[in-house]
Amino acid sequence: MDLKSKIEEIIEKVKSDKNFASKFTADPVSAVESVIGIDLPNDQINAIIDGVKAKLTVDKAGDVLGSLKKLF
């Protein structure tokens, strides 16, 4: 399984589906497992969750910086 592609898939789902975003916030393990379709060991699930959270944080920071650039 390609973790990078799964992380990207989950990120897109979080961004496009408010219900899934809520589920990811409340119970990220079951949210991730619902997308990938298999039950993985906790260390692998946690790696995916950490990757998704990191990417979402970077994307939000980029949005904020983009908004600030428009001010100047």
N, C-alpha and C positions, 0 to 999 in steps of 0.2 A: 504494500500500500504506500502510495506517495503522500507523505504527511503534508508537504507544502500545498499540494492541490486540495487536500481535504480542508486545511486551514483556510485557504482562499474561498472554498465553497461555503464553509461555515460563516466566514466574514460577510460574504454577499447575502446569505440568508439572514444574518443578524441585521444588516442594513436595510433589507427590503421587506422583512416580515416582522412587524411589531410584536405579534404573539410569540414568535420564536425568540425574539430579543428578550422578552420578559422571561421566557422559560430558561434561556441561557443565563440570565442574571440570577434567577432563583435556584436553578439546579443545572449547572453547566454540564455535569457528567451525563445525565440522561438526555440533555439537549444534543450533545455531541454524538452520543450513541445512536440517537434517532436519525441523524444525518448519515453517519457512516454505515449504519445497518448491522454492526457487529459489536459484541461485547469485548472490549480490549482490557488488558491489565491496567491498573490504576496509574502506573508510571507513564504509560503511553497516552492515556486519556489526559492526564495532567499536563503533559508536554503539548498536546494539541490545544488545550484550554489556555495555557500560558501564551502560546503562539498567537491565538486569536485575540486575547486581551492586549498583548503587546502591539499587534497590528492596529487594532481599534484605537488604542491610545495614540499611536503615531499619526493615524489618519485624522483624529480629532485635533491634535496639535497642529497639523498642517492646515486644517480648515481655519483655525484661529489665526495662524500666521498669515494666511491668505487674506483674511478679513482685515487684519491690521495693515497689510501692504496697501489695501484699497484706500485706507485713510490718508496715506501720504502721497 
